[in-house]
């Protein structure tokens, strides 16, 4: 669960929790009631999906 702070958006929550805005779709699917919310107020409880990736982090060289 994630509790929003005033001014949060789905893309910045995805970036904060998963390291990339590209996971916004997964957040929307886990929280369909808030799919059209642009800017959150303080204190909204959001479900956070479990996301597994096989991507390498930016600090890891691609040949490793």
PDBQT receptor file of N, H, CA, C and O in Angstrom, charges set to zero:
ATOM      1  N   UNK A   1       0.839  -1.167   0.000  1.00  0.00    +0.000 N 
ATOM      2  CA  UNK A   1       0.000   0.000   0.000  1.00  0.00    +0.000 C 
ATOM      3  C   UNK A   1       0.894   1.244   0.000  1.00  0.00    +0.000 C 
ATOM      4  O   UNK A   1       1.962   1.271   0.612  1.00  0.00    +0.000 OA
ATOM      5  N   UNK A   2       0.425   2.252  -0.698  1.00  0.00    +0.000 N 
ATOM      6  H   UNK A   2      -0.443   2.230  -1.195  1.00  0.00    +0.000 HD
ATOM      7  CA  UNK A   2       1.096   3.549  -0.727  1.00  0.00    +0.000 C 
ATOM      8  C   UNK A   2       0.061   4.599  -0.346  1.00  0.00    +0.000 C 
ATOM      9  O   UNK A   2      -1.059   4.580  -0.857  1.00  0.00    +0.000 OA
ATOM     10  N   UNK A   3       0.419   5.499   0.533  1.00  0.00    +0.000 N 
ATOM     11  H   UNK A   3       1.329   5.514   0.948  1.00  0.00    +0.000 HD
ATOM     12  CA  UNK A   3      -0.469   6.592   0.927  1.00  0.00    +0.000 C 
ATOM     13  C   UNK A   3       0.042   7.863   0.263  1.00  0.00    +0.000 C 
ATOM     14  O   UNK A   3       1.185   8.275   0.461  1.00  0.00    +0.000 OA
ATOM     15  N   UNK A   4      -0.830   8.469  -0.526  1.00  0.00    +0.000 N 
ATOM     16  H   UNK A   4      -1.759   8.134  -0.687  1.00  0.00    +0.000 HD
ATOM     17  CA  UNK A   4      -0.416   9.624  -1.323  1.00  0.00    +0.000 C 
ATOM     18  C   UNK A   4      -0.098  10.839  -0.466  1.00  0.00    +0.000 C 
ATOM     19  O   UNK A   4      -0.579  11.007   0.654  1.00  0.00    +0.000 OA
ATOM     20  N   UNK A   5       0.734  11.666  -1.059  1.00  0.00    +0.000 N 
ATOM     21  H   UNK A   5       1.125  11.529  -1.969  1.00  0.00    +0.000 HD
ATOM     22  CA  UNK A   5       1.039  12.973  -0.499  1.00  0.00    +0.000 C 
ATOM     23  C   UNK A   5       0.447  14.008  -1.446  1.00  0.00    +0.000 C 
ATOM     24  O   UNK A   5       0.330  13.758  -2.645  1.00  0.00    +0.000 OA
ATOM     25  N   UNK A   6       0.079  15.150  -0.922  1.00  0.00    +0.000 N 
ATOM     26  H   UNK A   6       0.174  15.353   0.053  1.00  0.00    +0.000 HD
ATOM     27  CA  UNK A   6      -0.492  16.220  -1.743  1.00  0.00    +0.000 C 
ATOM     28  C   UNK A   6       0.408  16.473  -2.950  1.00  0.00    +0.000 C 
ATOM     29  O   UNK A   6       1.609  16.700  -2.798  1.00  0.00    +0.000 OA
ATOM     30  N   UNK A   7      -0.173  16.434  -4.150  1.00  0.00    +0.000 N 
ATOM     31  H   UNK A   7      -1.148  16.250  -4.274  1.00  0.00    +0.000 HD
ATOM     32  CA  UNK A   7       0.577  16.716  -5.372  1.00  0.00    +0.000 C 
ATOM     33  C   UNK A   7       1.122  15.495  -6.079  1.00  0.00    +0.000 C 
ATOM     34  O   UNK A   7       1.658  15.626  -7.180  1.00  0.00    +0.000 OA
ATOM     35  N   UNK A   8       1.009  14.306  -5.493  1.00  0.00    +0.000 N 
ATOM     36  H   UNK A   8       0.574  14.200  -4.599  1.00  0.00    +0.000 HD
ATOM     37  CA  UNK A   8       1.453  13.083  -6.170  1.00  0.00    +0.000 C 
ATOM     38  C   UNK A   8       0.675  12.874  -7.456  1.00  0.00    +0.000 C 
ATOM     39  O   UNK A   8      -0.495  13.245  -7.554  1.00  0.00    +0.000 OA
ATOM     40  N   UNK A   9       1.326  12.284  -8.431  1.00  0.00    +0.000 N 
ATOM     41  H   UNK A   9       2.276  11.983  -8.352  1.00  0.00    +0.000 HD
ATOM     42  CA  UNK A   9       0.686  11.850  -9.672  1.00  0.00    +0.000 C 
ATOM     43  C   UNK A   9       1.051  10.382  -9.871  1.00  0.00    +0.000 C 
ATOM     44  O   UNK A   9       2.018   9.898  -9.283  1.00  0.00    +0.000 OA
ATOM     45  N   UNK A  10       0.291   9.678 -10.690  1.00  0.00    +0.000 N 
ATOM     46  H   UNK A  10      -0.494  10.071 -11.168  1.00  0.00    +0.000 HD
ATOM     47  CA  UNK A  10       0.582   8.263 -10.902  1.00  0.00    +0.000 C 
ATOM     48  C   UNK A  10       1.974   8.058 -11.493  1.00  0.00    +0.000 C 
ATOM     49  O   UNK A  10       2.665   7.107 -11.130  1.00  0.00    +0.000 OA
ATOM     50  N   UNK A  11       2.388   8.937 -12.395  1.00  0.00    +0.000 N 
ATOM     51  H   UNK A  11       1.827   9.710 -12.690  1.00  0.00    +0.000 HD
ATOM     52  CA  UNK A  11       3.714   8.750 -12.992  1.00  0.00    +0.000 C 
ATOM     53  C   UNK A  11       4.834   8.998 -11.986  1.00  0.00    +0.000 C 
ATOM     54  O   UNK A  11       5.848   8.300 -12.010  1.00  0.00    +0.000 OA
ATOM     55  N   UNK A  12       4.665   9.991 -11.093  1.00  0.00    +0.000 N 
ATOM     56  H   UNK A  12       3.841  10.558 -11.074  1.00  0.00    +0.000 HD
ATOM     57  CA  UNK A  12       5.746  10.195 -10.125  1.00  0.00    +0.000 C 
ATOM     58  C   UNK A  12       5.735   9.124  -9.034  1.00  0.00    +0.000 C 
ATOM     59  O   UNK A  12       6.779   8.834  -8.450  1.00  0.00    +0.000 OA
ATOM     60  N   UNK A  13       4.578   8.535  -8.754  1.00  0.00    +0.000 N 
ATOM     61  H   UNK A  13       3.730   8.770  -9.229  1.00  0.00    +0.000 HD
ATOM     62  CA  UNK A  13       4.528   7.417  -7.811  1.00  0.00    +0.000 C 
ATOM     63  C   UNK A  13       5.231   6.202  -8.426  1.00  0.00    +0.000 C 
ATOM     64  O   UNK A  13       6.003   5.523  -7.749  1.00  0.00    +0.000 OA
ATOM     65  N   UNK A  14       4.966   5.930  -9.700  1.00  0.00    +0.000 N 
ATOM     66  H   UNK A  14       4.339   6.482 -10.250  1.00  0.00    +0.000 HD
ATOM     67  CA  UNK A  14       5.640   4.822 -10.388  1.00  0.00    +0.000 C 
ATOM     68  C   UNK A  14       7.150   5.020 -10.376  1.00  0.00    +0.000 C 
ATOM     69  O   UNK A  14       7.900   4.078 -10.120  1.00  0.00    +0.000 OA
ATOM     70  N   UNK A  15       7.595   6.237 -10.651  1.00  0.00    +0.000 N 
ATOM     71  H   UNK A  15       6.986   7.002 -10.859  1.00  0.00    +0.000 HD
ATOM     72  CA  UNK A  15       9.033   6.538 -10.641  1.00  0.00    +0.000 C 
ATOM     73  C   UNK A  15       9.614   6.330  -9.238  1.00  0.00    +0.000 C 
ATOM     74  O   UNK A  15      10.694   5.758  -9.085  1.00  0.00    +0.000 OA
ATOM     75  N   UNK A  16       8.897   6.795  -8.227  1.00  0.00    +0.000 N 
ATOM     76  H   UNK A  16       8.021   7.260  -8.351  1.00  0.00    +0.000 HD
ATOM     77  CA  UNK A  16       9.372   6.696  -6.846  1.00  0.00    +0.000 C 
ATOM     78  C   UNK A  16       9.458   5.235  -6.386  1.00  0.00    +0.000 C 
ATOM     79  O   UNK A  16      10.428   4.844  -5.738  1.00  0.00    +0.000 OA
ATOM     80  N   UNK A  17       8.447   4.437  -6.720  1.00  0.00    +0.000 N 
ATOM     81  H   UNK A  17       7.659   4.755  -7.246  1.00  0.00    +0.000 HD
ATOM     82  CA  UNK A  17       8.386   3.067  -6.221  1.00  0.00    +0.000 C 
ATOM     83  C   UNK A  17       9.122   2.048  -7.079  1.00  0.00    +0.000 C 
ATOM     84  O   UNK A  17       9.705   1.095  -6.562  1.00  0.00    +0.000 OA
ATOM     85  N   UNK A  18       9.093   2.254  -8.401  1.00  0.00    +0.000 N 
ATOM     86  H   UNK A  18       8.619   3.029  -8.821  1.00  0.00    +0.000 HD
ATOM     87  CA  UNK A  18       9.636   1.248  -9.311  1.00  0.00    +0.000 C 
ATOM     88  C   UNK A  18      10.829   1.726 -10.128  1.00  0.00    +0.000 C 
ATOM     89  O   UNK A  18      11.438   0.940 -10.853  1.00  0.00    +0.000 OA
ATOM     90  N   UNK A  19      11.169   3.011 -10.015  1.00  0.00    +0.000 N 
ATOM     91  H   UNK A  19      10.674   3.649  -9.425  1.00  0.00    +0.000 HD
ATOM     92  CA  UNK A  19      12.329   3.535 -10.717  1.00  0.00    +0.000 C 
ATOM     93  C   UNK A  19      12.057   4.000 -12.127  1.00  0.00    +0.000 C 
ATOM     94  O   UNK A  19      12.981   4.443 -12.810  1.00  0.00    +0.000 OA
ATOM     95  N   UNK A  20      10.814   3.914 -12.591  1.00  0.00    +0.000 N 
ATOM     96  H   UNK A  20      10.064   3.553 -12.037  1.00  0.00    +0.000 HD
ATOM     97  CA  UNK A  20      10.481   4.344 -13.948  1.00  0.00    +0.000 C 
ATOM     98  C   UNK A  20       9.000   4.673 -14.054  1.00  0.00    +0.000 C 
ATOM     99  O   UNK A  20       8.151   4.009 -13.461  1.00  0.00    +0.000 OA
ATOM    100  N   UNK A  21       8.716   5.712 -14.823  1.00  0.00    +0.000 N 
ATOM    101  H   UNK A  21       9.407   6.251 -15.305  1.00  0.00    +0.000 HD
ATOM    102  CA  UNK A  21       7.328   6.102 -15.069  1.00  0.00    +0.000 C 
ATOM    103  C   UNK A  21       6.592   5.091 -15.932  1.00  0.00    +0.000 C 
ATOM    104  O   UNK A  21       5.362   5.104 -15.983  1.00  0.00    +0.000 OA
ATOM    105  N   UNK A  22       7.322   4.217 -16.609  1.00  0.00    +0.000 N 
ATOM    106  H   UNK A  22       8.321   4.207 -16.568  1.00  0.00    +0.000 HD
ATOM    107  CA  UNK A  22       6.675   3.280 -17.535  1.00  0.00    +0.000 C 
ATOM    108  C   UNK A  22       5.753   2.284 -16.828  1.00  0.00    +0.000 C 
ATOM    109  O   UNK A  22       4.971   1.596 -17.483  1.00  0.00    +0.000 OA
ATOM    110  N   UNK A  23       5.837   2.203 -15.505  1.00  0.00    +0.000 N 
ATOM    111  H   UNK A  23       6.472   2.762 -14.972  1.00  0.00    +0.000 HD
ATOM    112  CA  UNK A  23       4.988   1.279 -14.757  1.00  0.00    +0.000 C 
ATOM    113  C   UNK A  23       3.661   1.903 -14.333  1.00  0.00    +0.000 C 
ATOM    114  O   UNK A  23       2.954   1.349 -13.491  1.00  0.00    +0.000 OA
ATOM    115  N   UNK A  24       3.328   3.033 -14.901  1.00  0.00    +0.000 N 
ATOM    116  H   UNK A  24       3.902   3.484 -15.585  1.00  0.00    +0.000 HD
ATOM    117  CA  UNK A  24       2.063   3.700 -14.591  1.00  0.00    +0.000 C 
ATOM    118  C   UNK A  24       0.866   2.803 -14.935  1.00  0.00    +0.000 C 
ATOM    119  O   UNK A  24      -0.139   2.811 -14.224  1.00  0.00    +0.000 OA
ATOM    120  N   UNK A  25       0.973   2.040 -16.010  1.00  0.00    +0.000 N 
ATOM    121  H   UNK A  25       1.790   2.033 -16.587  1.00  0.00    +0.000 HD
ATOM    122  CA  UNK A  25      -0.129   1.161 -16.421  1.00  0.00    +0.000 C 
ATOM    123  C   UNK A  25      -0.454   0.157 -15.317  1.00  0.00    +0.000 C 
ATOM    124  O   UNK A  25      -1.624  -0.091 -15.028  1.00  0.00    +0.000 OA
ATOM    125  N   UNK A  26       0.578  -0.421 -14.701  1.00  0.00    +0.000 N 
ATOM    126  H   UNK A  26       1.529  -0.219 -14.937  1.00  0.00    +0.000 HD
ATOM    127  CA  UNK A  26       0.365  -1.384 -13.635  1.00  0.00    +0.000 C 
ATOM    128  C   UNK A  26      -0.301  -0.735 -12.419  1.00  0.00    +0.000 C 
ATOM    129  O   UNK A  26      -1.145  -1.347 -11.765  1.00  0.00    +0.000 OA
ATOM    130  N   UNK A  27       0.085   0.510 -12.125  1.00  0.00    +0.000 N 
ATOM    131  H   UNK A  27       0.770   1.007 -12.657  1.00  0.00    +0.000 HD
ATOM    132  CA  UNK A  27      -0.561   1.239 -11.025  1.00  0.00    +0.000 C 
ATOM    133  C   UNK A  27      -2.036   1.488 -11.323  1.00  0.00    +0.000 C 
ATOM    134  O   UNK A  27      -2.884   1.338 -10.443  1.00  0.00    +0.000 OA
ATOM    135  N   UNK A  28      -2.341   1.864 -12.549  1.00  0.00    +0.000 N 
ATOM    136  H   UNK A  28      -1.652   1.986 -13.264  1.00  0.00    +0.000 HD
ATOM    137  CA  UNK A  28      -3.735   2.112 -12.939  1.00  0.00    +0.000 C 
ATOM    138  C   UNK A  28      -4.555   0.826 -12.849  1.00  0.00    +0.000 C 
ATOM    139  O   UNK A  28      -5.680   0.836 -12.350  1.00  0.00    +0.000 OA
ATOM    140  N   UNK A  29      -3.989  -0.278 -13.331  1.00  0.00    +0.000 N 
ATOM    141  H   UNK A  29      -3.075  -0.286 -13.736  1.00  0.00    +0.000 HD
ATOM    142  CA  UNK A  29      -4.702  -1.553 -13.269  1.00  0.00    +0.000 C 
ATOM    143  C   UNK A  29      -4.958  -1.983 -11.822  1.00  0.00    +0.000 C 
ATOM    144  O   UNK A  29      -5.979  -2.610 -11.540  1.00  0.00    +0.000 OA
ATOM    145  N   UNK A  30      -4.058  -1.659 -10.916  1.00  0.00    +0.000 N 
ATOM    146  H   UNK A  30      -3.228  -1.150 -11.146  1.00  0.00    +0.000 HD
ATOM    147  CA  UNK A  30      -4.224  -2.008  -9.506  1.00  0.00    +0.000 C 
ATOM    148  C   UNK A  30      -5.157  -1.046  -8.772  1.00  0.00    +0.000 C 
ATOM    149  O   UNK A  30      -5.632  -1.348  -7.677  1.00  0.00    +0.000 OA
ATOM    150  N   UNK A  31      -5.423   0.130  -9.387  1.00  0.00    +0.000 N 
ATOM    151  H   UNK A  31      -5.038   0.376 -10.276  1.00  0.00    +0.000 HD
ATOM    152  CA  UNK A  31      -6.245   1.170  -8.753  1.00  0.00    +0.000 C 
ATOM    153  C   UNK A  31      -7.188   1.806  -9.770  1.00  0.00    +0.000 C 
ATOM    154  O   UNK A  31      -7.100   3.007 -10.024  1.00  0.00    +0.000 OA
ATOM    155  N   UNK A  32      -8.087   1.019 -10.353  1.00  0.00    +0.000 N 
ATOM    156  H   UNK A  32      -8.159   0.043 -10.147  1.00  0.00    +0.000 HD
ATOM    157  CA  UNK A  32      -8.942   1.539 -11.427  1.00  0.00    +0.000 C 
ATOM    158  C   UNK A  32      -9.817   2.728 -11.026  1.00  0.00    +0.000 C 
ATOM    159  O   UNK A  32     -10.179   3.537 -11.880  1.00  0.00    +0.000 OA
ATOM    160  N   UNK A  33     -10.161   2.846  -9.752  1.00  0.00    +0.000 N 
ATOM    161  H   UNK A  33      -9.867   2.188  -9.058  1.00  0.00    +0.000 HD
ATOM    162  CA  UNK A  33     -10.987   3.972  -9.308  1.00  0.00    +0.000 C 
ATOM    163  C   UNK A  33     -10.264   5.307  -9.444  1.00  0.00    +0.000 C 
ATOM    164  O   UNK A  33     -10.900   6.361  -9.456  1.00  0.00    +0.000 OA
ATOM    165  N   UNK A  34      -8.937   5.268  -9.545  1.00  0.00    +0.000 N 
ATOM    166  H   UNK A  34      -8.420   4.412  -9.534  1.00  0.00    +0.000 HD
ATOM    167  CA  UNK A  34      -8.143   6.497  -9.623  1.00  0.00    +0.000 C 
ATOM    168  C   UNK A  34      -7.490   6.684 -10.990  1.00  0.00    +0.000 C 
ATOM    169  O   UNK A  34      -6.570   7.491 -11.129  1.00  0.00    +0.000 OA
ATOM    170  N   UNK A  35      -7.952   5.953 -11.992  1.00  0.00    +0.000 N 
ATOM    171  H   UNK A  35      -8.699   5.298 -11.879  1.00  0.00    +0.000 HD
ATOM    172  CA  UNK A  35      -7.355   6.013 -13.326  1.00  0.00    +0.000 C 
ATOM    173  C   UNK A  35      -7.404   7.412 -13.931  1.00  0.00    +0.000 C 
ATOM    174  O   UNK A  35      -6.511   7.786 -14.691  1.00  0.00    +0.000 OA
ATOM    175  N   UNK A  36      -8.422   8.179 -13.608  1.00  0.00    +0.000 N 
ATOM    176  H   UNK A  36      -9.148   7.876 -12.990  1.00  0.00    +0.000 HD
ATOM    177  CA  UNK A  36      -8.544   9.517 -14.197  1.00  0.00    +0.000 C 
ATOM    178  C   UNK A  36      -8.080  10.630 -13.256  1.00  0.00    +0.000 C 
ATOM    179  O   UNK A  36      -8.230  11.812 -13.568  1.00  0.00    +0.000 OA
ATOM    180  N   UNK A  37      -7.519  10.255 -12.111  1.00  0.00    +0.000 N 
ATOM    181  H   UNK A  37      -7.397   9.296 -11.858  1.00  0.00    +0.000 HD
ATOM    182  CA  UNK A  37      -7.017  11.261 -11.174  1.00  0.00    +0.000 C 
ATOM    183  C   UNK A  37      -5.691  11.810 -11.694  1.00  0.00    +0.000 C 
ATOM    184  O   UNK A  37      -4.755  11.058 -11.963  1.00  0.00    +0.000 OA
ATOM    185  N   UNK A  38      -5.630  13.120 -11.830  1.00  0.00    +0.000 N 
ATOM    186  H   UNK A  38      -6.390  13.731 -11.612  1.00  0.00    +0.000 HD
ATOM    187  CA  UNK A  38      -4.414  13.749 -12.338  1.00  0.00    +0.000 C 
ATOM    188  C   UNK A  38      -3.455  14.055 -11.192  1.00  0.00    +0.000 C 
ATOM    189  O   UNK A  38      -2.284  13.679 -11.239  1.00  0.00    +0.000 OA
ATOM    190  N   UNK A  39      -3.951  14.733 -10.172  1.00  0.00    +0.000 N 
ATOM    191  H   UNK A  39      -4.902  15.039 -10.134  1.00  0.00    +0.000 HD
ATOM    192  CA  UNK A  39      -3.137  15.088  -9.013  1.00  0.00    +0.000 C 
ATOM    193  C   UNK A  39      -3.871  14.629  -7.760  1.00  0.00    +0.000 C 
ATOM    194  O   UNK A  39      -5.036  14.965  -7.545  1.00  0.00    +0.000 OA
ATOM    195  N   UNK A  40      -3.173  13.862  -6.944  1.00  0.00    +0.000 N 
ATOM    196  H   UNK A  40      -2.227  13.589  -7.118  1.00  0.00    +0.000 HD
ATOM    197  CA  UNK A  40      -3.776  13.305  -5.735  1.00  0.00    +0.000 C 
ATOM    198  C   UNK A  40      -3.723  14.286  -4.574  1.00  0.00    +0.000 C 
ATOM    199  O   UNK A  40      -2.813  15.108  -4.465  1.00  0.00    +0.000 OA
ATOM    200  N   UNK A  41      -4.718  14.177  -3.719  1.00  0.00    +0.000 N 
ATOM    201  H   UNK A  41      -5.458  13.509  -3.808  1.00  0.00    +0.000 HD
ATOM    202  CA  UNK A  41      -4.677  14.891  -2.451  1.00  0.00    +0.000 C 
ATOM    203  C   UNK A  41      -3.956  14.000  -1.439  1.00  0.00    +0.000 C 
ATOM    204  O   UNK A  41      -3.596  12.863  -1.744  1.00  0.00    +0.000 OA
ATOM    205  N   UNK A  42      -3.757  14.515  -0.272  1.00  0.00    +0.000 N 
ATOM    206  H   UNK A  42      -4.049  15.439  -0.025  1.00  0.00    +0.000 HD
ATOM    207  CA  UNK A  42      -3.040  13.800   0.768  1.00  0.00    +0.000 C 
ATOM    208  C   UNK A  42      -3.896  12.677   1.360  1.00  0.00    +0.000 C 
ATOM    209  O   UNK A  42      -5.089  12.865   1.596  1.00  0.00    +0.000 OA
ATOM    210  N   UNK A  43      -3.288  11.510   1.600  1.00  0.00    +0.000 N 
ATOM    211  H   UNK A  43      -2.318  11.358   1.409  1.00  0.00    +0.000 HD
ATOM    212  CA  UNK A  43      -3.941  10.466   2.365  1.00  0.00    +0.000 C 
ATOM    213  C   UNK A  43      -4.741   9.424   1.621  1.00  0.00    +0.000 C 
ATOM    214  O   UNK A  43      -5.474   8.667   2.257  1.00  0.00    +0.000 OA
ATOM    215  N   UNK A  44      -4.640   9.344   0.309  1.00  0.00    +0.000 N 
ATOM    216  H   UNK A  44      -4.044   9.959  -0.208  1.00  0.00    +0.000 HD
ATOM    217  CA  UNK A  44      -5.363   8.318  -0.443  1.00  0.00    +0.000 C 
ATOM    218  C   UNK A  44      -4.525   7.046  -0.449  1.00  0.00    +0.000 C 
ATOM    219  O   UNK A  44      -3.327   7.076  -0.731  1.00  0.00    +0.000 OA
ATOM    220  N   UNK A  45      -5.171   5.935  -0.134  1.00  0.00    +0.000 N 
ATOM    221  H   UNK A  45      -6.144   5.910   0.095  1.00  0.00    +0.000 HD
ATOM    222  CA  UNK A  45      -4.473   4.653  -0.090  1.00  0.00    +0.000 C 
ATOM    223  C   UNK A  45      -4.553   3.971  -1.452  1.00  0.00    +0.000 C 
ATOM    224  O   UNK A  45      -5.638   3.723  -1.980  1.00  0.00    +0.000 OA
ATOM    225  N   UNK A  46      -3.382   3.675  -2.007  1.00  0.00    +0.000 N 
ATOM    226  H   UNK A  46      -2.501   3.877  -1.579  1.00  0.00    +0.000 HD
ATOM    227  CA  UNK A  46      -3.314   3.009  -3.300  1.00  0.00    +0.000 C 
ATOM    228  C   UNK A  46      -2.742   1.610  -3.138  1.00  0.00    +0.000 C 
ATOM    229  O   UNK A  46      -1.851   1.374  -2.323  1.00  0.00    +0.000 OA
ATOM    230  N   UNK A  47      -3.270   0.695  -3.926  1.00  0.00    +0.000 N 
ATOM    231  H   UNK A  47      -3.995   0.887  -4.588  1.00  0.00    +0.000 HD
ATOM    232  CA  UNK A  47      -2.707  -0.652  -3.988  1.00  0.00    +0.000 C 
ATOM    233  C   UNK A  47      -1.455  -0.601  -4.854  1.00  0.00    +0.000 C 
ATOM    234  O   UNK A  47      -1.442   0.042  -5.904  1.00  0.00    +0.000 OA
ATOM    235  N   UNK A  48      -0.422  -1.271  -4.415  1.00  0.00    +0.000 N 
ATOM    236  H   UNK A  48      -0.432  -1.793  -3.563  1.00  0.00    +0.000 HD
ATOM    237  CA  UNK A  48       0.817  -1.298  -5.173  1.00  0.00    +0.000 C 
ATOM    238  C   UNK A  48       1.019  -2.709  -5.711  1.00  0.00    +0.000 C 
ATOM    239  O   UNK A  48       1.131  -3.661  -4.937  1.00  0.00    +0.000 OA
ATOM    240  N   UNK A  49       1.065  -2.847  -7.038  1.00  0.00    +0.000 N 
ATOM    241  H   UNK A  49       0.974  -2.074  -7.666  1.00  0.00    +0.000 HD
ATOM    242  CA  UNK A  49       1.240  -4.179  -7.618  1.00  0.00    +0.000 C 
ATOM    243  C   UNK A  49       2.675  -4.678  -7.444  1.00  0.00    +0.000 C 
ATOM    244  O   UNK A  49       3.611  -3.892  -7.296  1.00  0.00    +0.000 OA
ATOM    245  N   UNK A  50       2.823  -5.986  -7.466  1.00  0.00    +0.000 N 
ATOM    246  H   UNK A  50       2.063  -6.625  -7.586  1.00  0.00    +0.000 HD
ATOM    247  CA  UNK A  50       4.153  -6.577  -7.451  1.00  0.00    +0.000 C 
ATOM    248  C   UNK A  50       4.630  -6.614  -8.898  1.00  0.00    +0.000 C 
ATOM    249  O   UNK A  50       3.969  -7.184  -9.767  1.00  0.00    +0.000 OA
ATOM    250  N   UNK A  51       5.768  -6.007  -9.144  1.00  0.00    +0.000 N 
ATOM    251  H   UNK A  51       6.305  -5.544  -8.439  1.00  0.00    +0.000 HD
ATOM    252  CA  UNK A  51       6.318  -5.952 -10.494  1.00  0.00    +0.000 C 
ATOM    253  C   UNK A  51       7.673  -6.627 -10.483  1.00  0.00    +0.000 C 
ATOM    254  O   UNK A  51       8.558  -6.272  -9.704  1.00  0.00    +0.000 OA
ATOM    255  N   UNK A  52       7.820  -7.604 -11.358  1.00  0.00    +0.000 N 
ATOM    256  H   UNK A  52       7.101  -7.893 -11.991  1.00  0.00    +0.000 HD
ATOM    257  CA  UNK A  52       9.118  -8.250 -11.497  1.00  0.00    +0.000 C 
ATOM    258  C   UNK A  52       9.682  -7.900 -12.861  1.00  0.00    +0.000 C 
ATOM    259  O   UNK A  52       8.983  -7.964 -13.872  1.00  0.00    +0.000 OA
ATOM    260  N   UNK A  53      10.937  -7.536 -12.877  1.00  0.00    +0.000 N 
ATOM    261  H   UNK A  53      11.505  -7.485 -12.056  1.00  0.00    +0.000 HD
ATOM    262  CA  UNK A  53      11.594  -7.181 -14.126  1.00  0.00    +0.000 C 
ATOM    263  C   UNK A  53      12.909  -7.929 -14.226  1.00  0.00    +0.000 C 
ATOM    264  O   UNK A  53      13.461  -8.387 -13.226  1.00  0.00    +0.000 OA
ATOM    265  N   UNK A  54      13.394  -8.041 -15.433  1.00  0.00    +0.000 N 
ATOM    266  H   UNK A  54      12.946  -7.668 -16.245  1.00  0.00    +0.000 HD
ATOM    267  CA  UNK A  54      14.709  -8.633 -15.669  1.00  0.00    +0.000 C 
ATOM    268  C   UNK A  54      15.656  -7.593 -16.228  1.00  0.00    +0.000 C 
ATOM    269  O   UNK A  54      16.746  -7.919 -16.697  1.00  0.00    +0.000 OA
ATOM    270  N   UNK A  55      15.232  -6.333 -16.177  1.00  0.00    +0.000 N 
ATOM    271  H   UNK A  55      14.346  -6.068 -15.796  1.00  0.00    +0.000 HD
ATOM    272  CA  UNK A  55      16.067  -5.260 -16.699  1.00  0.00    +0.000 C 
ATOM    273  C   UNK A  55      17.261  -5.027 -15.790  1.00  0.00    +0.000 C 
ATOM    274  O   UNK A  55      17.195  -5.215 -14.575  1.00  0.00    +0.000 OA
ATOM    275  N   UNK A  56      18.361  -4.608 -16.421  1.00  0.00    +0.000 N 
ATOM    276  H   UNK A  56      18.415  -4.455 -17.407  1.00  0.00    +0.000 HD
ATOM    277  CA  UNK A  56      19.539  -4.257 -15.653  1.00  0.00    +0.000 C 
ATOM    278  C   UNK A  56      19.417  -2.815 -15.216  1.00  0.00    +0.000 C 
ATOM    279  O   UNK A  56      18.787  -2.001 -15.891  1.00  0.00    +0.000 OA
ATOM    280  N   UNK A  57      20.015  -2.505 -14.098  1.00  0.00    +0.000 N 
ATOM    281  H   UNK A  57      20.527  -3.166 -13.550  1.00  0.00    +0.000 HD
ATOM    282  CA  UNK A  57      20.002  -1.124 -13.639  1.00  0.00    +0.000 C 
ATOM    283  C   UNK A  57      21.015  -0.315 -14.426  1.00  0.00    +0.000 C 
ATOM    284  O   UNK A  57      21.918  -0.875 -15.049  1.00  0.00    +0.000 OA
ATOM    285  N   UNK A  58      20.868   0.992 -14.400  1.00  0.00    +0.000 N 
ATOM    286  H   UNK A  58      20.135   1.447 -13.895  1.00  0.00    +0.000 HD
ATOM    287  CA  UNK A  58      21.747   1.873 -15.160  1.00  0.00    +0.000 C 
ATOM    288  C   UNK A  58      23.193   1.778 -14.693  1.00  0.00    +0.000 C 
ATOM    289  O   UNK A  58      24.107   2.074 -15.463  1.00  0.00    +0.000 OA
ATOM    290  N   UNK A  59      23.415   1.375 -13.456  1.00  0.00    +0.000 N 
ATOM    291  H   UNK A  59      22.673   1.136 -12.830  1.00  0.00    +0.000 HD
ATOM    292  CA  UNK A  59      24.782   1.314 -12.948  1.00  0.00    +0.000 C 
ATOM    293  C   UNK A  59      25.501   0.022 -13.327  1.00  0.00    +0.000 C 
ATOM    294  O   UNK A  59      26.695  -0.126 -13.066  1.00  0.00    +0.000 OA
ATOM    295  N   UNK A  60      24.778  -0.910 -13.939  1.00  0.00    +0.000 N 
ATOM    296  H   UNK A  60      23.809  -0.789 -14.151  1.00  0.00    +0.000 HD
ATOM    297  CA  UNK A  60      25.388  -2.166 -14.337  1.00  0.00    +0.000 C 
ATOM    298  C   UNK A  60      25.743  -2.098 -15.822  1.00  0.00    +0.000 C 
ATOM    299  O   UNK A  60      24.913  -1.733 -16.654  1.00  0.00    +0.000 OA
ATOM    300  N   UNK A  61      26.972  -2.450 -16.136  1.00  0.00    +0.000 N 
ATOM    301  H   UNK A  61      27.647  -2.747 -15.460  1.00  0.00    +0.000 HD
ATOM    302  CA  UNK A  61      27.399  -2.465 -17.531  1.00  0.00    +0.000 C 
ATOM    303  C   UNK A  61      26.637  -3.557 -18.280  1.00  0.00    +0.000 C 
ATOM    304  O   UNK A  61      26.390  -4.624 -17.719  1.00  0.00    +0.000 OA
ATOM    305  N   UNK A  62      26.260  -3.310 -19.536  1.00  0.00    +0.000 N 
ATOM    306  H   UNK A  62      26.461  -2.443 -19.992  1.00  0.00    +0.000 HD
ATOM    307  CA  UNK A  62      25.428  -4.272 -20.280  1.00  0.00    +0.000 C 
ATOM    308  C   UNK A  62      26.094  -5.632 -20.503  1.00  0.00    +0.000 C 
ATOM    309  O   UNK A  62      25.395  -6.619 -20.733  1.00  0.00    +0.000 OA
ATOM    310  N   UNK A  63      27.409  -5.706 -20.442  1.00  0.00    +0.000 N 
ATOM    311  H   UNK A  63      27.977  -4.905 -20.255  1.00  0.00    +0.000 HD
ATOM    312  CA  UNK A  63      28.083  -6.973 -20.659  1.00  0.00    +0.000 C 
ATOM    313  C   UNK A  63      28.211  -7.801 -19.385  1.00  0.00    +0.000 C 
ATOM    314  O   UNK A  63      28.814  -8.874 -19.411  1.00  0.00    +0.000 OA
ATOM    315  N   UNK A  64      27.664  -7.333 -18.291  1.00  0.00    +0.000 N 
ATOM    316  H   UNK A  64      27.173  -6.461 -18.270  1.00  0.00    +0.000 HD
ATOM    317  CA  UNK A  64      27.718  -8.078 -17.029  1.00  0.00    +0.000 C 
ATOM    318  C   UNK A  64      26.436  -8.789 -16.749  1.00  0.00    +0.000 C 
ATOM    319  O   UNK A  64      26.315  -9.463 -15.726  1.00  0.00    +0.000 OA
TER     320      UNK A  64
